[in-house]
Amino acid sequence: MTYHVIISFARDRVYEFKPAAGEVSVTTQDDARKWLEKEFNDLRCEITSPTGKILIIDKLLAVAAQVGEERFAQHSEWACQYARNVALTLGRDLVRVDVEHMRLGY
């Protein structure tokens, strides 16, 4: 299986990553969540929630927004790792991370 993770910053600024199942399976879902949690904390992402709850989806979006478009545009190793961890964390073969509108789609 090939995963497909799409990160968009605008209609004409879309970056696609297609990690193979073998790349994703080198880690566990729990490790993927821990990686994303660490990035969220290291980047000092802030999310305001009226309920005080921060969902994993909020963290995925915040990390992409905080790190910015350039890393995704360059298809850096960090961006590829982000895509792998998003796919594994959500357990979906197709994920769209819409940074411009701060929403996630499957």
Buried (B, 14 or more C-beta within 10 A) or exposed (E): EEBBBBBBBEEEEEBEBEBEEEBBEEBEEEEBBBBBBEBBEEEEBEEEEEEEEBEBBBBBBBBBBBBEBEBBEEEEEEBBBBBBBBBBBBEBBEBBBBBEEBEBEE
